[in-house]
Amino acid sequence: MLAWSIEAARAAGCFDRIIVSTDDEEIANVASNYDAEVPFLRPAYLADDKATTQAVVLHTLEWFEHQNLVPRAVCCLYATAPFVLPSDLLAARHLLDQAPTSSFVFTATSFPFPIQRAIQIDTEGYSAMVHPEQFNTRSQDLEEAFHDAGQFYWARPEAWRHTRNFFENGRPLVLPRWRVQDIDTEEDWRMAELLHQVIENSQ
């Protein structure tokens, strides 16, 4: 999966350097085999599940500063983005050119069902509407909502340093739902495999 992200970044043609940040020697070797740079390994404080995307990028920016280099823009592309396309990366880069310096550009997609009609299930297995006032509202009459697609985030260095919420005043690049699958669980992985098969068979 890492190879897919590296190759998509290279094919986009908008990156001067492709750097992989990892604390794992095996992942570093895979990245090097696909001609990505691995100039450092992450320190221990960035090697657990609690490390944030922003902290990882800031660590990379610090490395650039120690080389007396200042990137014009930085894109954090997740290794777990199996459906990212080079054209998406390039389109988002163009959006960044038009955005304020404090803005992030990120991929987003729509929820498949109105979030205003969401339900919760309590510890005893009983349900309750999050917004019970919407019980009699038709789904088609509710406003569409979107969520982060979890593929990549473009921003200028100053935004990475000072913005605390990527999604406030951001510029989303909206993707179709069938090209978005976050991978956090085995069920997510299975869904990604099925989507990949469908996409491959339709080409």
ZALO-653658 format. One record per residue (C-alpha): residue number from 1; residue in three letters; z, y, x. Coordinates in steps of 0.5 Angstrom, whole numbers. Example, Ala and Ser with C-alpha at 12.3 -4.5 7.8 and 13.67 -1.06 7.14 Angstrom:
{nr:1 rest:ALA Z:16 Y:-9 X:25}
{nr:2 rest:SER Z:14 Y:-2 X:27}
END
This chain:
{nr:1 rest:MET Z:0 Y:0 X:0}
{nr:2 rest:LEU Z:1 Y:5 X:6}
{nr:3 rest:ALA Z:-6 Y:4 X:8}
{nr:4 rest:TRP Z:-8 Y:6 X:2}
{nr:5 rest:SER Z:-5 Y:13 X:2}
{nr:6 rest:ILE Z:-7 Y:14 X:9}
{nr:7 rest:GLU Z:-14 Y:12 X:8}
{nr:8 rest:ALA Z:-14 Y:17 X:2}
{nr:9 rest:ALA Z:-11 Y:22 X:6}
{nr:10 rest:ARG Z:-17 Y:21 X:11}
{nr:11 rest:ALA Z:-22 Y:21 X:6}
{nr:12 rest:ALA Z:-20 Y:27 X:3}
{nr:13 rest:GLY Z:-22 Y:31 X:9}
{nr:14 rest:CYS Z:-17 Y:37 X:8}
{nr:15 rest:PHE Z:-12 Y:35 X:13}
{nr:16 rest:ASP Z:-11 Y:36 X:20}
{nr:17 rest:ARG Z:-6 Y:31 X:22}
{nr:18 rest:ILE Z:-3 Y:25 X:18}
{nr:19 rest:ILE Z:4 Y:24 X:20}
{nr:20 rest:VAL Z:8 Y:18 X:17}
{nr:21 rest:SER Z:16 Y:19 X:17}
{nr:22 rest:THR Z:19 Y:12 X:17}
{nr:23 rest:ASP Z:26 Y:9 X:20}
{nr:24 rest:ASP Z:22 Y:2 X:20}
{nr:25 rest:GLU Z:19 Y:0 X:27}
{nr:26 rest:GLU Z:14 Y:-5 X:23}
{nr:27 rest:ILE Z:12 Y:1 X:18}
{nr:28 rest:ALA Z:11 Y:5 X:24}
{nr:29 rest:ASN Z:6 Y:0 X:27}
{nr:30 rest:VAL Z:2 Y:-1 X:21}
{nr:31 rest:ALA Z:1 Y:6 X:20}
{nr:32 rest:SER Z:-1 Y:7 X:28}
{nr:33 rest:ASN Z:-6 Y:1 X:26}
{nr:34 rest:TYR Z:-9 Y:5 X:21}
{nr:35 rest:ASP Z:-9 Y:11 X:26}
{nr:36 rest:ALA Z:-4 Y:15 X:23}
{nr:37 rest:GLU Z:1 Y:19 X:27}
{nr:38 rest:VAL Z:8 Y:16 X:28}
{nr:39 rest:PRO Z:11 Y:21 X:33}
{nr:40 rest:PHE Z:18 Y:20 X:31}
{nr:41 rest:LEU Z:23 Y:15 X:27}
{nr:42 rest:ARG Z:27 Y:18 X:22}
{nr:43 rest:PRO Z:35 Y:19 X:24}
{nr:44 rest:ALA Z:40 Y:15 X:20}
{nr:45 rest:TYR Z:42 Y:20 X:15}
{nr:46 rest:LEU Z:35 Y:20 X:13}
{nr:47 rest:ALA Z:34 Y:12 X:13}
{nr:48 rest:ASP Z:38 Y:11 X:6}
{nr:49 rest:ASP Z:36 Y:11 X:-1}
{nr:50 rest:LYS Z:39 Y:17 X:-2}
{nr:51 rest:ALA Z:35 Y:21 X:3}
{nr:52 rest:THR Z:31 Y:26 X:-1}
{nr:53 rest:THR Z:23 Y:28 X:-1}
{nr:54 rest:GLN Z:25 Y:35 X:1}
{nr:55 rest:ALA Z:30 Y:33 X:7}
{nr:56 rest:VAL Z:25 Y:28 X:10}
{nr:57 rest:VAL Z:19 Y:34 X:10}
{nr:58 rest:LEU Z:24 Y:39 X:13}
{nr:59 rest:HIS Z:26 Y:34 X:18}
{nr:60 rest:THR Z:18 Y:33 X:20}
{nr:61 rest:LEU Z:18 Y:41 X:19}
{nr:62 rest:GLU Z:23 Y:41 X:25}
{nr:63 rest:TRP Z:19 Y:37 X:29}
{nr:64 rest:PHE Z:13 Y:41 X:28}
{nr:65 rest:GLU Z:17 Y:47 X:30}
{nr:66 rest:HIS Z:20 Y:44 X:37}
{nr:67 rest:GLN Z:12 Y:43 X:38}
{nr:68 rest:ASN Z:11 Y:51 X:37}
{nr:69 rest:LEU Z:7 Y:49 X:31}
{nr:70 rest:VAL Z:7 Y:52 X:24}
{nr:71 rest:PRO Z:3 Y:48 X:19}
{nr:72 rest:ARG Z:-1 Y:53 X:14}
{nr:73 rest:ALA Z:1 Y:47 X:8}
{nr:74 rest:VAL Z:5 Y:41 X:8}
{nr:75 rest:CYS Z:3 Y:35 X:3}
{nr:76 rest:CYS Z:8 Y:30 X:2}
{nr:77 rest:LEU Z:4 Y:23 X:0}
{nr:78 rest:TYR Z:8 Y:17 X:-2}
{nr:79 rest:ALA Z:7 Y:11 X:1}
{nr:80 rest:THR Z:8 Y:8 X:-6}
{nr:81 rest:ALA Z:2 Y:12 X:-10}
{nr:82 rest:PRO Z:-3 Y:6 X:-11}
{nr:83 rest:PHE Z:-8 Y:10 X:-15}
{nr:84 rest:VAL Z:-8 Y:16 X:-11}
{nr:85 rest:LEU Z:-15 Y:19 X:-10}
{nr:86 rest:PRO Z:-18 Y:23 X:-4}
{nr:87 rest:SER Z:-21 Y:28 X:-10}
{nr:88 rest:ASP Z:-14 Y:29 X:-13}
{nr:89 rest:LEU Z:-11 Y:31 X:-6}
{nr:90 rest:LEU Z:-17 Y:36 X:-5}
{nr:91 rest:ALA Z:-17 Y:39 X:-12}
{nr:92 rest:ALA Z:-9 Y:40 X:-11}
{nr:93 rest:ARG Z:-10 Y:43 X:-4}
{nr:94 rest:HIS Z:-15 Y:48 X:-8}
{nr:95 rest:LEU Z:-10 Y:49 X:-13}
{nr:96 rest:LEU Z:-5 Y:51 X:-8}
{nr:97 rest:ASP Z:-9 Y:56 X:-5}
{nr:98 rest:GLN Z:-9 Y:60 X:-12}
{nr:99 rest:ALA Z:-2 Y:59 X:-13}
{nr:100 rest:PRO Z:4 Y:64 X:-11}
{nr:101 rest:THR Z:7 Y:62 X:-4}
{nr:102 rest:SER Z:14 Y:59 X:-7}
{nr:103 rest:SER Z:10 Y:54 X:-12}
{nr:104 rest:PHE Z:9 Y:47 X:-11}
{nr:105 rest:VAL Z:3 Y:43 X:-13}
{nr:106 rest:PHE Z:4 Y:36 X:-16}
{nr:107 rest:THR Z:1 Y:31 X:-20}
{nr:108 rest:ALA Z:3 Y:30 X:-27}
{nr:109 rest:THR Z:1 Y:26 X:-33}
{nr:110 rest:SER Z:3 Y:26 X:-41}
{nr:111 rest:PHE Z:8 Y:22 X:-44}
{nr:112 rest:PRO Z:5 Y:17 X:-48}
{nr:113 rest:PHE Z:10 Y:18 X:-54}
{nr:114 rest:PRO Z:13 Y:25 X:-56}
{nr:115 rest:ILE Z:19 Y:25 X:-53}
{nr:116 rest:GLN Z:22 Y:29 X:-59}
{nr:117 rest:ARG Z:23 Y:23 X:-62}
{nr:118 rest:ALA Z:26 Y:19 X:-57}
{nr:119 rest:ILE Z:32 Y:14 X:-58}
{nr:120 rest:GLN Z:38 Y:12 X:-54}
{nr:121 rest:ILE Z:42 Y:6 X:-55}
{nr:122 rest:ASP Z:49 Y:6 X:-54}
{nr:123 rest:THR Z:53 Y:1 X:-50}
{nr:124 rest:GLU Z:54 Y:-4 X:-56}
{nr:125 rest:GLY Z:47 Y:-4 X:-58}
{nr:126 rest:TYR Z:46 Y:1 X:-63}
{nr:127 rest:SER Z:41 Y:7 X:-63}
{nr:128 rest:ALA Z:41 Y:14 X:-64}
{nr:129 rest:MET Z:36 Y:19 X:-64}
{nr:130 rest:VAL Z:36 Y:24 X:-58}
{nr:131 rest:HIS Z:33 Y:30 X:-63}
{nr:132 rest:PRO Z:35 Y:27 X:-70}
{nr:133 rest:GLU Z:32 Y:34 X:-73}
{nr:134 rest:GLN Z:25 Y:31 X:-71}
{nr:135 rest:PHE Z:26 Y:25 X:-76}
{nr:136 rest:ASN Z:21 Y:27 X:-81}
{nr:137 rest:THR Z:16 Y:30 X:-76}
{nr:138 rest:ARG Z:10 Y:27 X:-75}
{nr:139 rest:SER Z:8 Y:25 X:-68}
{nr:140 rest:GLN Z:2 Y:29 X:-68}
{nr:141 rest:ASP Z:5 Y:35 X:-70}
{nr:142 rest:LEU Z:10 Y:35 X:-64}
{nr:143 rest:GLU Z:8 Y:39 X:-57}
{nr:144 rest:GLU Z:6 Y:34 X:-52}
{nr:145 rest:ALA Z:10 Y:33 X:-46}
{nr:146 rest:PHE Z:9 Y:31 X:-39}
{nr:147 rest:HIS Z:12 Y:28 X:-33}
{nr:148 rest:ASP Z:12 Y:28 X:-25}
{nr:149 rest:ALA Z:7 Y:23 X:-23}
{nr:150 rest:GLY Z:10 Y:21 X:-17}
{nr:151 rest:GLN Z:4 Y:21 X:-12}
{nr:152 rest:PHE Z:4 Y:27 X:-8}
{nr:153 rest:TYR Z:7 Y:34 X:-7}
{nr:154 rest:TRP Z:3 Y:40 X:-4}
{nr:155 rest:ALA Z:7 Y:47 X:-2}
{nr:156 rest:ARG Z:7 Y:52 X:4}
{nr:157 rest:PRO Z:13 Y:51 X:9}
{nr:158 rest:GLU Z:17 Y:57 X:6}
{nr:159 rest:ALA Z:17 Y:53 X:-1}
{nr:160 rest:TRP Z:19 Y:47 X:2}
{nr:161 rest:ARG Z:25 Y:51 X:6}
{nr:162 rest:HIS Z:27 Y:55 X:0}
{nr:163 rest:THR Z:25 Y:52 X:-7}
{nr:164 rest:ARG Z:30 Y:48 X:-10}
{nr:165 rest:ASN Z:26 Y:45 X:-16}
{nr:166 rest:PHE Z:19 Y:43 X:-15}
{nr:167 rest:PHE Z:17 Y:43 X:-22}
{nr:168 rest:GLU Z:20 Y:50 X:-24}
{nr:169 rest:ASN Z:13 Y:55 X:-23}
{nr:170 rest:GLY Z:9 Y:49 X:-20}
{nr:171 rest:ARG Z:2 Y:48 X:-21}
{nr:172 rest:PRO Z:1 Y:41 X:-24}
{nr:173 rest:LEU Z:-5 Y:37 X:-23}
{nr:174 rest:VAL Z:-6 Y:33 X:-29}
{nr:175 rest:LEU Z:-8 Y:26 X:-29}
{nr:176 rest:PRO Z:-10 Y:21 X:-34}
{nr:177 rest:ARG Z:-4 Y:16 X:-36}
{nr:178 rest:TRP Z:-8 Y:10 X:-34}
{nr:179 rest:ARG Z:-8 Y:12 X:-27}
{nr:180 rest:VAL Z:-1 Y:13 X:-26}
{nr:181 rest:GLN Z:5 Y:8 X:-24}
{nr:182 rest:ASP Z:11 Y:9 X:-21}
{nr:183 rest:ILE Z:14 Y:4 X:-17}
{nr:184 rest:ASP Z:21 Y:3 X:-17}
{nr:185 rest:THR Z:22 Y:-4 X:-20}
{nr:186 rest:GLU Z:19 Y:-11 X:-20}
{nr:187 rest:GLU Z:16 Y:-9 X:-27}
{nr:188 rest:ASP Z:13 Y:-3 X:-24}
{nr:189 rest:TRP Z:10 Y:-7 X:-19}
{nr:190 rest:ARG Z:7 Y:-12 X:-24}
{nr:191 rest:MET Z:4 Y:-6 X:-28}
{nr:192 rest:ALA Z:1 Y:-3 X:-22}
{nr:193 rest:GLU Z:-2 Y:-10 X:-20}
{nr:194 rest:LEU Z:-5 Y:-11 X:-27}
{nr:195 rest:LEU Z:-7 Y:-3 X:-28}
{nr:196 rest:HIS Z:-11 Y:-5 X:-21}
{nr:197 rest:GLN Z:-14 Y:-11 X:-24}
{nr:198 rest:VAL Z:-17 Y:-7 X:-30}
{nr:199 rest:ILE Z:-19 Y:-1 X:-25}
{nr:200 rest:GLU Z:-23 Y:-6 X:-21}
{nr:201 rest:ASN Z:-26 Y:-10 X:-26}
{nr:202 rest:SER Z:-29 Y:-3 X:-30}
{nr:203 rest:GLN Z:-32 Y:-1 X:-23}
END
